[in-house]
Structure formats: C-alpha cells, structure tokens
Amino acid sequence: MKNLLIAGGAGFIGSNFVHCVLREHPSYRVVVYDKMTYAGNPDNLADITADPRYSFVLGDICDADVVRQTIREHDIDTIVNFAAETHVDRSLSDAGSFIHTDVYGTHVLLEAVKELKLERYHQVSTDEVYGQVLEGASVETDPIHTRSPYSASKAGET
C-alpha cells in the first residue's frame, strides 16, 4: 500500500486522515478525490498543496469513468472512502441524493477495485447505523438499527 486515493478527502475527517497518512508514512502518495460539495473545504488541505506526495482530483465517486481514469493515472493501489452525503437532517429532506452517493457511489468504487485489481479498499461509515446508543458505545457486532435515510444509506454500503 503506497498510492492511496482518499475519496472525500477534503472533508473534515478525510482531510485529517490525509494529514495523518502524509505525516506517518513518508513513502506514501495521496490523491484526494473530492466533489467539493458543502462538506469539502479546500482550506482543510491548504497546508499540503506543495507536498509532492499530494495530488487533488475534482471528481464524483458516482462517475465510473473518472474514477477508473484517476486510479490508472495515479497508479492507485488502495482506496479509502470517506465520500458521502452527510447529516441526518439533510437526509430527511433529500433521501435520494444520499442513496445515490452513499450506496451507488460506493458500488462504483468497489467495481473499480475489482476490475483494476487494487490491493485494498477501506469503507468509512458512521455509528448512526446502530441507532440510538443510550449508554456506552456501539461495536461492529451490534445489530444495525437505522433511523434515518442517512444511516440507512451508510448501512447500505456494507
């Protein structure tokens, strides 16, 4: 694993992951692939734009042709997917965009991984898939109990 495509890497969590990878793995190259919607912020990556190990591609994970082209052009061996429509409240008024990006977009990435024989794929989800947790914390073996279109679309990624 040396050439990572970080989908949704301009968002808050994705950009922090990008910074961590570049800091902790000096031999890795990172390509941030982001649609730059309400969640993407170029300021999150401003301090690394001159790093020769960093590249940015403006793209939508639902666009299979651009995804595959980016993977080939940058010799990607690993995808880490942070890209998603987010926020429970937004999902209540526009559920379709959540299904499209979070489920179909993930499908596009997984098909590219399979077709191009990438080494790894990591899917980032949310604890929202486990429903309301009244005490303690949820764990991956807990039953899924979605309560919104957002959590349902994230559960649909798995």
N, C-alpha and C positions, 0 to 999 in steps of 0.2 A: 504494500500500500504506500504509494508515493505521490500520486496525482489525484487529488480529490476534487470532485465537483460538489460544491455546497449549495444546494438548491434552497432559496430563501435566505441566503447568507447576508443580506443587507438588513434583515430584521434584527430585533434586539437580541434574542437568544442565538440566532445563527451567526451574527457578527461577533458575539463573544466567543463562540466556538472557533470561528476563523482566527481570531487573535490568539486563542489558546494553541491551536494547531501550529501556527507560524512560530510561536514562542517556544513550544515544547518539542517540535520536530523540525530542526533546521534543514533537513534534506527533502522535506515535502514541498510540493507545489499545490496551490489552492486556486481554484476557479470558482468565483461566486457567480451563480446563475440566478438572477432575480428579475421578477416582473416589475418591481418598483411600484407596488400599489401603496395604499395607505400605511402598510406595515413596513415597507422598505425605506431606509433612511441613508442616503449617501454619506452623511456625517459619521455614521457608525463605522465607516471604513476609511475615512479621510486620512488617517494617520499611517495607513499601509499602502497607499496608492503607488508609492515609489519603490516598494519592495519588489524585486524581480521575480519572487516566488508567487506573486499575487496577480491574478487577472480577473476582470469583470466582464460578464456577458449579460446583456439585457435580453431576457427571454422568459417565456411562459412554459411551465412544465407540461402543459397540455399540447404543446406544439412538437409532435414527434420528430419532424424533420430537423428542426433547430436543435432539439435535444441530442439527436444522434450526430449531427454535424459538430456540435460542441465537444462531444465525447471524443470523436475522431481527431479533431483539430488539436485538442489539448492532451491527447493520449491518456485519457482518464481511466483509472483502474478501480476507483471507489466513488460511490455516490452517498452523500449524507443528505437526507431530505428533511429540511425544516419548512419548506414551502407549504403554505396553507392559507385558506381563508380562516380568519380567527374571530373570536369574541362571540359568546353566546347570544348577546342582544342582537348583533348584526344577523346572526343565523335565523332568528325568528322572523325577520322581515325579508330575507333573500336566501332561502334554503337552497335553491337551485345552484347558485354560484358556489356554495360550499360542497355540494355533491360533485360538481364539475371539477373543481380544482383539487379538492382533498381526496376524492376517490379516483376519478378519471386521470387526473394528473399523476397520481401515484402509479396507476396502471401503466401509463406511458413510460415512466421511469423504469419500472420493473421489466417491461418488454424490451427496453433498450439494454438493460443489464443482461437479460437472457440472450438477446440477439448478438450483442457485441462481446459477450463472454467476459464481463467485468469480474474483478476479483471479489468485491464486496458491495453490499448495499445496506445502509442503516436508515431505518424509518424512525422519525421522531414523532411522538404522539402527545397525548395530554392525559392528566389524571381525571379529566372530565368524563372519560369513557366508563369510569367506575361509579359514576353517580355521586350522590351526596355522601361524604365521609364525616360522620359525626364525632369520631374520636380516633386518634392515632393517624396512620397513613395507609393509603392503598398500596397493594403489592400486585405484581403482574399475574399472580394466580387467582386474584379476586375475580368474581363474576362481573361481566360487563353489564352495566345498567345505564344506558344513555338517557339523557333528559332533555336534549335539545337537538336541532338539526346539526349544530357544530359537533357535539360529542358523537352523534350517530355517524357523521361523515368521517371523523377520526377513527372510530371503531371499524368503519368500512374499509380502511386502509390495510387492516391486518389480515 
